[in-house]
Amino acid sequence: MLMTIAEQLEQKGFERGIKQGIELGREEGREEIREEGREEGREEGKLETARALLRHGVSLDIIVTSTGLSRDKIEALKH
C-alpha cells in the first residue's frame, strides 16, 4: 500500500514517539533502581550502627533516637 508523504511523516513521528517513550521509561527505571540501592545502603548503615551501639552497651532509647530504627528492629538485632 502506498502512503502519502503526510502519512509517512505521521508514521515516523509515531515511531519516534514510541522510541522516546521507551527510552524515558528505561531511564526512569534505572533511576528507581539506583534510589532503591541508596535506600538499602542507608538502611544497612543504620543496622550496622545499631549493632555496634548494642555491642557497646548503649541503651535502646539512645539507639532508637540515633538511628531512627524502630524499637522492634533493634530488639531483633539482639537475637
BAFI-3210 file (N, C-alpha, C; in Angstrom, 3 decimals, decimal comma, padded with zeros to 6 digits):
// residues 79
n [1|2|3|4|5|6|7|8|9|10|11|12|13|14|15|16|17|18|19|20|21|22|23|24|25|26|27|28|29|30|31|32|33|34|35|36|37|38|39|40|41|42|43|44|45|46|47|48|49|50|51|52|53|54|55|56|57|58|59|60|61|62|63|64|65|66|67|68|69|70|71|72|73|74|75|76|77|78|79]
n.u [000,845|000,576|001,801|000,918|002,910|002,355|001,242|003,454|005,206|003,710|003,740|006,503|006,844|005,219|006,598|009,018|008,101|007,320|009,831|011,118|009,494|009,952|012,695|012,622|011,146|012,945|015,082|013,823|013,316|015,937|016,791|015,041|015,899|018,496|017,891|016,569|018,722|020,367|018,735|018,595|021,269|021,499|019,771|021,094|023,408|022,363|021,549|024,014|025,221|023,481|023,961|026,631|026,388|024,795|026,608|028,337|026,903|025,036|022,043|018,721|016,867|018,515|019,714|017,488|016,760|019,109|019,467|017,022|015,717|013,158|012,066|011,445|012,939|015,519|015,494|015,288|017,820|019,326|019,104]
n.v [-001,166|002,178|005,051|008,368|011,369|012,830|010,840|009,181|010,860|011,177|008,535|008,203|010,092|008,972|006,557|007,613|008,832|006,585|005,339|007,321|007,300|004,713|004,892|006,889|005,548|003,497|004,986|006,129|003,795|002,918|004,976|004,607|002,117|002,799|004,554|002,811|001,182|003,019|003,573|001,049|000,828|002,926|001,963|-000,412|000,706|002,001|-000,240|-001,497|000,448|000,390|-002,239|-002,008|-000,105|-001,540|-003,576|-002,098|-001,569|000,511|002,261|001,192|003,232|005,392|004,331|004,006|006,704|007,698|006,254|006,105|003,801|001,352|000,284|-002,422|-003,458|-003,053|-004,580|-007,080|-007,340|-008,044|-010,737]
n.w [000,000|-000,812|000,811|001,630|001,657|003,959|005,567|005,828|007,238|009,546|010,473|010,933|012,968|014,923|015,409|016,352|018,665|020,147|020,509|022,037|024,281|025,247|025,873|027,835|029,788|030,387|031,478|033,706|035,099|035,606|037,305|039,421|040,366|041,161|043,260|045,006|045,675|047,008|049,202|050,420|051,149|053,005|054,985|055,713|056,765|059,026|060,470|060,958|062,538|064,736|065,641|066,449|068,486|070,265|070,959|072,464|074,671|074,700|075,506|074,583|074,003|073,266|070,995|069,310|068,980|067,820|065,433|064,149|063,716|064,358|067,597|067,678|065,508|066,427|068,738|067,541|066,500|068,641|068,950]
ca.u [000,000|001,335|001,456|001,187|004,011|001,826|001,112|004,807|005,703|002,956|004,255|007,834|006,645|004,674|007,699|009,954|007,459|007,415|011,228|011,393|008,768|010,675|013,943|012,258|010,788|014,184|015,827|013,103|013,554|017,310|016,843|014,325|016,790|019,576|017,336|016,350|020,042|020,802|017,903|019,064|022,562|021,250|019,182|022,154|024,268|021,680|021,597|025,391|025,411|022,728|024,690|027,826|025,955|024,376|027,821|028,966|026,003|024,253|020,631|017,814|016,286|019,517|019,883|016,292|016,878|020,287|019,394|015,706|015,144|012,121|012,476|011,336|014,088|016,717|015,336|015,568|019,269|019,911|018,985]
ca.v [000,000|003,422|006,049|009,742|011,971|013,181|009,589|008,727|011,725|010,826|007,241|008,431|010,787|007,980|005,654|008,382|008,991|005,303|005,166|008,257|006,802|003,543|005,364|007,585|004,503|002,836|005,908|006,204|002,515|002,921|005,897|003,956|001,078|003,480|005,071|001,653|000,784|004,005|003,378|-000,185|001,145|003,725|001,064|-001,301|001,529|002,174|-001,522|-001,691|001,379|-000,143|-003,411|-001,529|000,531|-002,627|-004,234|-001,205|-001,415|001,751|001,982|001,055|004,542|006,192|003,728|004,367|008,128|007,925|005,603|006,223|002,461|001,039|-000,492|-003,840|-003,830|-003,091|-005,767|-008,252|-007,425|-008,635|-012,205]
ca.w [000,000|-000,893|001,825|001,231|002,414|005,279|006,322|006,143|008,309|010,747|010,915|011,504|014,239|015,844|015,763|017,164|019,970|020,846|020,923|023,129|025,450|025,752|026,484|029,070|030,744|030,818|032,342|034,978|035,767|036,124|038,442|040,524|040,888|041,892|044,516|045,883|046,162|048,010|050,396|051,063|051,755|054,210|055,983|056,194|057,611|060,308|061,181|061,430|063,650|065,879|066,147|067,156|069,731|071,165|071,461|073,444|075,808|074,647|075,791|073,447|073,691|072,549|069,662|068,536|068,650|066,977|064,117|063,533|063,572|065,342|068,769|067,298|064,667|067,270|069,590|066,701|066,312|069,846|068,899]
c.u [000,899|000,836|001,751|002,344|003,545|001,709|002,481|005,397|005,005|003,475|005,630|007,732|006,129|005,778|008,716|009,395|007,532|008,836|011,572|010,706|009,466|011,949|013,665|011,897|012,011|014,962|015,147|013,306|014,946|017,420|016,149|015,196|017,933|019,076|017,075|017,675|020,561|020,031|018,328|020,400|022,406|020,700|020,244|023,123|023,660|021,744|022,990|025,692|024,711|023,438|025,909|027,446|025,491|025,589|028,496|028,037|025,194|022,775|019,799|017,236|017,256|019,713|018,701|016,399|018,003|020,134|018,074|015,051|014,083|012,714|012,458|012,527|015,349|016,669|015,690|017,069|019,965|019,980|019,765]
c.v [001,241|004,402|007,433|010,260|012,311|011,933|009,051|009,544|011,416|009,513|007,400|009,127|009,839|007,047|006,355|008,566|007,717|005,088|006,078|007,802|005,614|003,979|006,083|006,568|003,778|003,709|006,029|004,921|002,448|003,815|005,283|002,882|001,703|003,975|003,936|001,179|001,728|003,809|002,119|000,051|001,953|002,844|000,140|-000,539|001,756|000,893|-001,790|-000,783|000,859|-001,352|-002,980|-000,894|-000,510|-003,323|-003,411|-000,895|-000,138|001,397|001,965|002,405|005,413|005,646|004,078|005,816|008,377|007,385|005,820|004,866|002,244|000,207|-001,988|-004,296|-003,966|-004,302|-007,028|-008,430|-008,078|-010,153|-012,791]
c.w [000,000|000,156|001,269|002,084|003,826|006,149|006,735|007,296|009,632|011,334|011,568|012,858|015,310|016,330|016,662|018,577|020,796|021,359|022,096|024,413|026,081|026,464|027,805|030,151|031,270|031,796|033,703|035,776|036,364|037,357|039,654|041,172|041,681|043,247|045,499|046,479|047,227|049,313|051,147|051,770|053,035|055,333|056,569|057,103|058,988|061,133|061,747|062,620|064,900|066,481|066,974|068,491|070,747|071,781|072,554|074,617|075,841|074,825|074,512|073,032|072,895|071,136|068,766|068,070|067,648|065,561|063,393|063,289|064,643|066,474|068,429|066,458|065,505|068,196|068,809|066,483|067,498|069,747|067,763]
res [m|l|m|t|i|a|e|q|l|e|q|k|g|f|e|r|g|i|k|q|g|i|e|l|g|r|e|e|g|r|e|e|i|r|e|e|g|r|e|e|g|r|e|e|g|k|l|e|t|a|r|a|l|l|r|h|g|v|s|l|d|i|i|v|t|s|t|g|l|s|r|d|k|i|e|a|l|k|h]
***
